[in-house]
Amino acid sequence: MRTALLLAPLLAAGCLTGDPDNGKSTFQYQCAGCHGADGSGGLQIGGVADTGGGVSEAGVSANLKERLPELTDDRVLDVLWHGKGAMPGQFSEDDSAALDVLAYLRTDF
């Protein structure tokens, strides 16, 4: 979370950007298995319940189209890096693929 707080001003200023085309292919490979190719979620994932972030109370993957508008970029990166609920972190904090996925999510969702 500390890194996300340090990056927040850079994200807000547009200094850190990712490539949405690379992000799309990374999303399809790494995220679509749980969140669906279109990000609509709703897939059962082990019955683990969480009240926010990656998993809904029903134990299904989050609908990113509904959740993303309410999340800041630094919060999305924090979830991509560290996970939330049943979702494990997907990227290390120095991996630019997380910025690519963020750019794709903000462009296409």
Secondary structure, DSSP 8 states (H G I E B T S, - for coil): -HHHHHHHHHHHTT-S---HHHHHHHHHHHTHHHH-TTS----B-TT---SBTTB-TTSBB--HHHHGGGS-HHHHHHHHHHEETTEE--S-TT-THHHHHHHHHHHH-
